[in-house]
């Protein structure tokens, strides 16, 4: 027995040592980085998550382009605006691929917009952009829906009578109703239990995708498929979302389509019919299902989280809130609904909204890319189909482009005369071919919701609370810590 144990231990040792040598040899063809360990790569170094601080510390040691290993899979990290710009803007076409992690591959089967690639991705993205334009993005259609939801949110918050509340659920439901109107063609009552469940499941799905067990699933799918954990709940939550969307599609199919389709589902069903005889068409029911899930999930989480940051930052910086109220009172003297164009007359508020997006940076490090052709970045030859992470956090906090990168400072977007000024390193939606498809919708929502709320209310800390925690909670997106607020009608 003792001899057999010794043989097994020796075998395991040489197996692990062989893996280590294999990784070291493979790493020679990649940019420098911390030495990967057998099986787990650099997961221990990363604390099993891609925290912005961890990536910034590694950049100080290894430079603006370095390699991390998730298990035995290499990921090239790009740090700082110049390096990221050179990749995703100067090499936009070559960097248009999306690596499909094992979890997302098993969940979405490569369908939809977010994790699809090649011809299918191009068709689905083109459809999404075209449909948003047809539904009125940049026109009166969607803007009117945002205005209605912003006003409904004002009425709900007024009913709280200034008592200390956690406003996050009210905000999430208001934003979710905007994207619901876009994809489903109708809004929901905030008291609708089905809608509440949908929003709850959507939030849980995103949380589970950012869990440590999800990262472990990507590295060891053969093992994690059989183990319990948040990654299993991700599959369950995705299936709930899919079943909800299937039912909405079924209702649309059973109802005569309007002469002018007024939501994403009707537009997509019409596109399936239109391209039915095209052998190159990727418009089908499976892609429709995932496109709607993608739009609802991303369209709810990102904007709602940014608005939660916005209110929290108004609590943390009452002097900035006071300046906002002063500009509003001087410029917007009528009671008409806020429009997206109003931001042009409100340079200080426009600067504050941009700074909220920069400082909060809910996308964190951003999303992975994959180069579809061989490219050269900062002198390194990167072979086709390499996983690449343009670290957006390093762009939005690059000290070469931001005077006080880790402080909330609207002056980043104001010139000496108080006029709004842009900054080339402002890339909260990323850039290039994989820029966020919902960027314009998000800009509309943030401006209209934020200005409407600040015109109606003053945000105060509850009695006895003197400090605000402006650090983040790392999930798939970066969330503010939970907080309560007293919302006082002006």
C-alpha positions as CSV (number, residue, x, y, z in Angstrom):
1,X,0.0,0.0,0.0
2,X,2.8,2.4,1.0
3,X,4.6,1.7,-2.3
4,X,1.4,2.4,-4.3
5,X,0.9,5.7,-2.5
6,X,4.5,6.7,-3.2
7,X,4.0,5.9,-6.9
8,X,0.8,7.9,-7.1
9,X,2.4,10.9,-5.3
10,X,5.3,10.7,-7.7
11,X,3.0,10.6,-10.7
12,X,1.0,13.6,-9.5
13,X,4.2,15.5,-8.8
14,X,5.6,14.9,-12.3
15,X,2.2,15.6,-13.8
16,X,2.0,19.0,-12.1
17,X,5.6,19.8,-12.8
18,X,5.1,18.9,-16.4
19,X,2.1,21.2,-16.6
20,X,4.2,24.0,-15.0
21,X,6.9,23.6,-17.6
22,X,4.3,23.4,-20.4
23,X,2.8,26.7,-19.2
24,X,6.2,28.4,-18.8
25,X,7.1,27.3,-22.4
26,X,3.8,28.5,-23.7
27,X,4.1,31.9,-21.9
28,X,7.3,32.7,-23.8
29,X,5.3,33.8,-26.8
30,X,3.1,36.2,-24.8
31,X,3.8,39.6,-23.1
32,X,5.3,39.3,-19.6
33,X,3.2,38.8,-16.5
34,X,3.2,36.9,-13.2
35,X,4.3,33.3,-13.4
36,X,1.2,31.0,-13.8
37,X,0.8,28.0,-11.5
38,X,-0.2,24.6,-12.9
39,X,-4.0,24.2,-13.3
40,X,-5.0,27.6,-11.7
41,X,-2.7,29.9,-13.6
42,X,-2.9,33.4,-12.0
43,X,-6.3,32.9,-10.4
44,X,-4.8,33.1,-6.9
45,X,-2.9,36.3,-7.8
46,X,-6.2,37.8,-9.1
47,X,-8.1,36.7,-6.0
48,X,-10.3,34.9,-8.4
49,X,-11.7,38.1,-9.9
50,X,-10.6,40.9,-12.2
51,X,-10.5,43.7,-9.7
52,X,-9.4,47.0,-11.2
53,X,-6.9,47.7,-8.3
54,X,-5.3,44.3,-8.9
55,X,-4.8,45.0,-12.6
56,X,-3.4,48.4,-11.9
57,X,-0.8,47.0,-9.5
58,X,0.2,44.4,-12.0
59,X,0.6,47.1,-14.7
60,X,3.2,48.9,-12.4
61,X,5.2,45.7,-12.3
62,X,4.8,44.4,-15.9
63,X,4.0,47.5,-18.1
64,X,0.9,48.6,-20.0
65,X,0.5,45.2,-21.8
66,X,0.9,42.0,-19.8
67,X,-0.5,38.5,-19.6
68,X,-2.6,36.8,-17.0
69,X,-3.7,33.1,-17.0
70,X,-7.1,31.9,-16.0
71,X,-6.3,28.3,-15.6
72,X,-4.4,27.4,-18.7
73,X,-6.0,30.1,-20.8
74,X,-3.9,33.3,-21.4
75,X,-5.5,36.8,-21.3
76,X,-3.6,39.9,-22.5
77,X,-4.4,42.9,-20.3
78,X,-4.1,46.4,-21.9
79,X,-3.6,49.3,-19.5
80,X,-3.9,53.1,-20.0
81,X,-5.6,55.1,-22.7
82,X,-2.9,55.1,-25.3
83,X,-2.5,51.3,-25.2
84,X,-6.3,50.7,-25.2
85,X,-6.9,53.2,-28.0
86,X,-4.2,51.6,-30.1
87,X,-6.0,48.3,-29.8
88,X,-9.7,49.0,-29.9
89,X,-9.7,52.1,-32.1
90,X,-6.6,51.8,-34.3
91,X,-7.3,48.1,-34.8
92,X,-11.0,48.2,-34.5
93,X,-11.8,45.6,-37.1
94,X,-9.1,43.2,-36.0
95,X,-10.3,43.5,-32.4
96,X,-14.0,42.9,-33.1
97,X,-14.1,39.4,-31.9
98,X,-15.6,38.3,-28.6
99,X,-14.2,35.3,-26.7
100,X,-17.0,33.1,-25.4
101,X,-16.3,32.0,-21.9
102,X,-17.3,28.5,-21.0
103,X,-20.2,29.7,-18.8
104,X,-21.6,32.0,-21.5
105,X,-21.1,29.4,-24.2
106,X,-23.1,26.9,-22.3
107,X,-25.7,29.4,-21.4
108,X,-26.3,31.3,-24.7
109,X,-24.9,28.8,-27.3
110,X,-23.3,31.8,-29.0
111,X,-26.6,33.4,-29.9
112,X,-27.7,37.0,-29.5
113,X,-25.5,40.1,-29.6
114,X,-23.2,40.2,-26.6
115,X,-21.2,37.0,-27.1
116,X,-21.8,36.1,-30.7
117,X,-19.1,36.5,-33.4
118,X,-18.6,36.7,-37.1
119,X,-21.5,36.8,-39.6
120,X,-24.1,36.2,-37.0
121,X,-22.9,39.0,-34.7
122,X,-22.8,41.4,-37.6
123,X,-26.3,40.6,-38.6
124,X,-27.7,40.7,-35.0
125,X,-25.9,44.0,-34.2
126,X,-27.0,45.6,-37.4
127,X,-30.6,44.6,-36.7
128,X,-30.3,46.0,-33.2
129,X,-29.0,49.4,-34.3
130,X,-31.5,49.6,-37.1
131,X,-34.4,48.7,-34.9
132,X,-33.5,51.2,-32.2
133,X,-33.4,53.9,-34.9
134,X,-36.7,52.8,-36.3
135,X,-38.3,52.9,-32.8
136,X,-37.3,56.5,-32.4
137,X,-33.9,56.6,-30.7
138,X,-32.8,60.1,-31.3
139,X,-36.3,61.1,-32.2
140,X,-39.5,61.6,-30.2
141,X,-40.5,58.0,-29.7
142,X,-38.2,56.5,-27.1
143,X,-37.5,59.9,-25.6
144,X,-41.2,60.3,-24.7
145,X,-41.2,56.9,-23.0
146,X,-38.1,57.9,-20.9
147,X,-39.9,61.2,-20.0
148,X,-43.0,59.3,-18.9
149,X,-41.0,56.9,-16.7
150,X,-38.9,59.7,-15.2
151,X,-42.1,61.5,-14.2
152,X,-43.6,58.3,-12.8
153,X,-40.5,57.9,-10.7
154,X,-40.8,61.4,-9.4
155,X,-44.4,60.7,-8.3
156,X,-43.3,57.5,-6.6
157,X,-40.5,59.2,-4.7
158,X,-42.8,62.1,-3.8
159,X,-45.1,59.6,-2.1
160,X,-42.2,58.6,0.3
161,X,-42.6,62.0,2.0
162,X,-38.9,62.5,2.6
163,X,-38.4,59.6,4.9
164,X,-35.1,57.6,4.7
165,X,-35.4,55.0,2.0
166,X,-33.3,52.8,-0.2
167,X,-34.4,54.1,-3.6
168,X,-32.6,51.4,-5.7
169,X,-35.7,49.3,-6.4
170,X,-37.7,52.3,-7.5
171,X,-34.9,53.3,-9.9
172,X,-34.4,49.8,-11.3
173,X,-38.1,49.4,-12.0
174,X,-38.3,52.7,-13.8
175,X,-35.3,51.9,-16.0
176,X,-36.6,48.4,-16.6
177,X,-39.9,49.8,-17.8
178,X,-38.0,51.9,-20.5
179,X,-36.3,48.8,-22.0
180,X,-39.6,46.8,-21.5
181,X,-41.4,49.2,-23.7
182,X,-38.6,49.0,-26.3
183,X,-38.4,45.2,-26.5
184,X,-41.9,44.0,-25.4
185,X,-43.9,47.0,-26.6
186,X,-45.5,47.7,-23.2
187,X,-44.6,48.8,-19.6
188,X,-45.5,47.1,-16.4
189,X,-47.1,48.3,-13.2
190,X,-44.4,48.6,-10.5
191,X,-46.8,46.5,-8.3
192,X,-47.0,43.7,-10.9
193,X,-45.5,40.6,-9.2
194,X,-44.5,39.1,-12.5
195,X,-42.5,42.3,-13.3
196,X,-41.0,42.4,-9.9
197,X,-39.9,38.8,-10.3
198,X,-38.4,39.5,-13.7
199,X,-36.3,42.4,-12.4
200,X,-35.2,40.3,-9.4
201,X,-34.2,37.4,-11.6
202,X,-32.4,39.8,-13.9
203,X,-30.4,41.2,-11.1
204,X,-29.6,37.8,-9.7
205,X,-28.4,36.6,-13.1
206,X,-25.9,39.4,-13.4
207,X,-24.7,38.9,-9.9
208,X,-24.2,35.2,-10.4
209,X,-22.2,35.8,-13.7
210,X,-19.7,37.8,-11.6
211,X,-19.3,35.3,-8.9
212,X,-16.0,33.5,-8.1
213,X,-17.7,30.2,-9.0
214,X,-18.5,31.6,-12.4
215,X,-14.8,32.4,-13.0
216,X,-13.9,28.9,-11.8
217,X,-16.5,27.5,-14.2
218,X,-14.7,29.2,-17.1
219,X,-11.4,27.7,-16.0
220,X,-12.6,24.2,-15.1
221,X,-16.0,23.6,-16.8
222,X,-15.5,19.8,-16.7
223,X,-15.5,20.0,-12.9
224,X,-17.8,22.9,-12.1
225,X,-20.7,21.5,-14.2
226,X,-21.1,18.9,-11.5
227,X,-20.7,21.2,-8.4
228,X,-23.3,23.4,-6.7
229,X,-22.8,27.2,-6.5
230,X,-23.9,30.6,-7.9
231,X,-22.9,29.4,-11.4
232,X,-25.7,26.9,-11.3
233,X,-28.2,29.6,-10.3
234,X,-27.0,31.6,-13.3
235,X,-28.3,28.8,-15.6
236,X,-31.6,28.7,-13.7
237,X,-32.0,32.5,-13.8
238,X,-31.2,32.6,-17.5
239,X,-33.8,29.9,-18.1
240,X,-36.4,31.9,-16.2
241,X,-35.6,35.0,-18.4
242,X,-35.8,32.9,-21.5
243,X,-39.2,31.4,-20.6
244,X,-40.5,34.9,-19.9
245,X,-39.3,36.1,-23.3
246,X,-40.7,33.0,-25.0
247,X,-44.1,33.8,-23.6
248,X,-43.8,37.4,-24.9
249,X,-42.8,36.1,-28.3
250,X,-45.8,33.7,-28.3
251,X,-48.2,36.6,-27.5
252,X,-46.7,38.6,-30.3
253,X,-47.1,35.7,-32.7
254,X,-50.8,35.3,-31.7
255,X,-51.5,39.0,-32.2
256,X,-51.6,40.7,-35.6
257,X,-48.6,42.7,-36.1
258,X,-49.2,46.5,-36.4
259,X,-48.6,48.1,-39.8
260,X,-45.6,49.8,-38.2
261,X,-43.9,47.4,-35.8
262,X,-43.6,49.2,-32.4
263,X,-41.2,47.0,-30.5
264,X,-38.1,44.8,-31.0
265,X,-40.0,41.5,-31.0
266,X,-42.4,42.6,-33.8
267,X,-39.4,44.0,-35.8
268,X,-37.5,40.7,-35.4
269,X,-40.4,38.5,-36.4
270,X,-40.8,40.6,-39.5
271,X,-37.1,40.3,-40.2
272,X,-37.4,36.5,-39.9
273,X,-40.2,36.4,-42.5
274,X,-38.4,38.8,-44.8
275,X,-35.2,36.8,-44.8
276,X,-36.7,33.3,-44.7
277,X,-35.4,32.4,-48.2
278,X,-31.9,33.8,-47.6
279,X,-29.5,30.9,-46.9
280,X,-27.0,33.4,-45.2
281,X,-29.6,34.7,-42.8
282,X,-29.0,34.2,-39.1
283,X,-32.4,35.6,-38.1
284,X,-34.2,32.8,-36.3
285,X,-36.1,32.2,-33.1
286,X,-33.0,31.2,-31.1
287,X,-31.3,34.5,-31.9
288,X,-34.5,36.5,-31.3
289,X,-34.8,35.0,-27.8
290,X,-31.2,35.8,-26.9
291,X,-31.2,39.3,-28.5
292,X,-34.2,40.2,-26.3
293,X,-32.6,38.8,-23.2
294,X,-29.4,40.7,-24.0
295,X,-31.2,44.0,-24.5
296,X,-33.3,43.7,-21.4
297,X,-30.4,42.5,-19.1
298,X,-27.9,45.1,-20.2
299,X,-30.5,47.9,-20.7
300,X,-31.7,47.6,-17.1
301,X,-28.5,46.9,-15.1
302,X,-26.2,49.6,-16.5
303,X,-28.4,52.7,-16.4
304,X,-30.1,51.8,-13.1
305,X,-26.7,51.3,-11.4
306,X,-25.4,54.6,-12.8
307,X,-28.4,56.4,-11.5
308,X,-27.9,54.8,-8.0
309,X,-24.3,56.1,-8.1
310,X,-25.6,59.6,-9.2
311,X,-27.9,60.0,-6.2
312,X,-25.2,58.7,-3.8
313,X,-22.7,61.1,-5.2
314,X,-25.1,64.0,-4.7
315,X,-25.2,63.0,-1.0
316,X,-21.5,62.8,-0.8
317,X,-21.0,66.2,-2.5
318,X,-23.8,68.6,-1.4
319,X,-22.0,71.6,-2.8
320,X,-22.1,70.1,-6.3
321,X,-25.8,69.4,-5.8
322,X,-26.3,73.0,-4.9
323,X,-24.6,74.2,-8.1
324,X,-26.8,71.9,-10.1
325,X,-30.0,73.4,-8.5
326,X,-28.7,76.9,-9.2
327,X,-28.1,76.1,-12.9
328,X,-31.5,74.5,-13.2
329,X,-33.3,77.4,-11.6
330,X,-31.5,79.9,-13.9
331,X,-31.9,78.0,-17.2
332,X,-35.1,75.8,-16.9
333,X,-37.7,78.1,-15.7
334,X,-40.7,76.4,-17.3
335,X,-42.3,73.1,-16.2
336,X,-42.1,71.3,-19.5
337,X,-40.7,67.7,-19.7
338,X,-36.9,67.5,-19.8
339,X,-35.4,66.6,-23.2
340,X,-32.1,65.2,-24.1
341,X,-31.2,68.5,-25.9
342,X,-31.6,70.4,-22.6
343,X,-28.1,69.2,-21.6
344,X,-26.6,71.6,-24.1
345,X,-28.0,74.5,-22.1
346,X,-26.8,73.0,-18.8
347,X,-23.0,72.7,-19.2
348,X,-22.4,72.2,-15.5
349,X,-25.0,69.4,-15.2
350,X,-23.7,67.8,-18.4
351,X,-20.2,67.8,-16.9
352,X,-21.5,66.2,-13.7
353,X,-23.3,63.4,-15.6
354,X,-20.1,62.7,-17.5
355,X,-18.1,62.7,-14.3
356,X,-20.5,60.3,-12.7
357,X,-19.9,57.9,-15.5
358,X,-16.2,58.3,-15.3
359,X,-15.8,58.1,-11.5
360,X,-18.3,55.4,-11.0
361,X,-17.2,53.4,-14.1
362,X,-19.8,50.7,-13.6
363,X,-18.3,48.6,-16.4
364,X,-15.2,48.1,-14.2
365,X,-12.4,46.6,-16.4
366,X,-14.8,46.3,-19.4
367,X,-15.5,43.2,-21.5
368,X,-13.1,40.8,-23.2
369,X,-12.2,41.1,-26.9
370,X,-10.7,38.5,-29.3
371,X,-8.5,39.5,-32.2
372,X,-9.8,37.9,-35.4
373,X,-6.4,38.4,-37.2
374,X,-2.8,38.6,-36.1
375,X,-1.9,42.1,-34.8
376,X,1.0,43.9,-33.3
377,X,0.4,45.9,-30.1
378,X,3.1,47.9,-28.4
379,X,5.7,45.8,-30.3
380,X,4.2,42.5,-29.2
381,X,3.0,40.1,-31.9
382,X,-0.4,38.8,-30.9
383,X,-1.6,35.8,-32.7
384,X,-5.2,35.4,-34.0
385,X,-7.9,34.3,-31.5
386,X,-6.1,35.6,-28.4
387,X,-8.2,36.8,-25.4
388,X,-7.6,40.5,-24.8
389,X,-9.0,42.7,-22.1
390,X,-8.8,46.5,-22.8
391,X,-9.0,47.7,-19.2
392,X,-11.5,50.5,-19.3
393,X,-10.9,51.4,-15.6
394,X,-7.3,52.2,-16.5
395,X,-8.5,54.5,-19.2
396,X,-11.1,56.4,-17.1
397,X,-8.5,56.8,-14.3
398,X,-5.4,57.5,-16.5
399,X,-3.5,60.3,-14.7
400,X,-2.2,61.6,-18.0
401,X,-5.7,62.5,-19.0
402,X,-7.5,63.3,-15.7
403,X,-6.3,65.9,-13.3
404,X,-7.6,64.1,-10.2
405,X,-8.3,60.6,-11.5
406,X,-9.5,59.1,-8.2
407,X,-11.6,62.1,-7.1
408,X,-15.1,63.1,-8.1
409,X,-14.4,66.3,-10.0
410,X,-16.9,67.7,-12.6
411,X,-14.1,70.2,-13.7
412,X,-12.7,67.3,-15.7
413,X,-15.3,68.3,-18.3
414,X,-15.3,72.1,-17.9
415,X,-13.1,74.7,-19.5
416,X,-11.9,77.8,-17.7
417,X,-15.0,79.7,-18.7
418,X,-17.4,77.0,-17.4
419,X,-18.3,75.6,-20.8
420,X,-18.6,71.8,-21.3
421,X,-15.5,70.2,-22.8
422,X,-15.0,66.6,-24.0
423,X,-12.1,64.4,-23.1
424,X,-10.8,61.7,-25.6
425,X,-10.1,59.3,-22.7
426,X,-13.9,59.3,-21.8
427,X,-14.7,55.8,-22.9
428,X,-17.3,54.4,-20.5
429,X,-19.1,52.6,-23.3
430,X,-15.8,51.3,-24.8
431,X,-15.0,52.1,-28.5
432,X,-14.5,50.5,-31.9
433,X,-16.6,47.8,-33.5
434,X,-17.6,46.4,-30.1
435,X,-18.7,49.7,-28.6
436,X,-21.8,49.3,-26.5
437,X,-24.8,49.2,-28.8
438,X,-27.0,50.9,-26.2
439,X,-24.7,53.9,-25.7
440,X,-27.1,56.4,-27.2
441,X,-30.1,55.0,-25.3
442,X,-28.1,55.1,-22.1
443,X,-27.1,58.7,-22.7
444,X,-30.8,59.7,-23.2
445,X,-31.9,57.9,-20.1
446,X,-29.1,59.2,-17.8
447,X,-29.7,62.8,-18.9
448,X,-33.5,62.8,-18.7
449,X,-33.7,60.8,-15.5
450,X,-31.0,62.8,-13.7
451,X,-32.1,66.3,-14.7
452,X,-35.8,65.4,-14.0
453,X,-34.9,64.1,-10.5
454,X,-32.6,67.0,-9.6
455,X,-35.2,69.6,-10.8
456,X,-37.8,67.9,-8.5
457,X,-35.8,67.0,-5.4
458,X,-33.1,67.7,-3.0
459,X,-31.2,64.6,-1.8
460,X,-30.1,64.6,1.9
461,X,-28.5,62.1,4.2
462,X,-30.7,60.7,6.9
463,X,-30.5,62.3,10.3
464,X,-27.4,61.1,12.2
465,X,-25.6,59.9,9.0
466,X,-22.5,62.0,8.3
467,X,-20.4,60.0,5.9
468,X,-20.9,58.4,2.5
469,X,-18.9,55.4,1.3
470,X,-17.9,56.2,-2.3
471,X,-16.0,52.9,-2.8
472,X,-17.6,50.2,-5.0
473,X,-18.8,46.7,-4.6
474,X,-17.3,44.5,-7.3
475,X,-19.8,42.4,-9.3
476,X,-20.2,42.1,-13.0
477,X,-20.7,45.8,-12.8
478,X,-19.4,48.0,-10.0
479,X,-22.2,48.9,-7.6
480,X,-22.3,51.6,-4.8
481,X,-22.6,50.3,-1.3
482,X,-26.2,50.2,-0.1
483,X,-27.3,53.5,1.3
484,X,-30.5,55.4,2.4
485,X,-31.5,58.8,1.3
486,X,-34.1,61.4,2.3
487,X,-35.7,62.7,-0.9
488,X,-37.1,66.2,-0.3
489,X,-39.4,67.9,-2.8
490,X,-38.0,71.3,-3.9
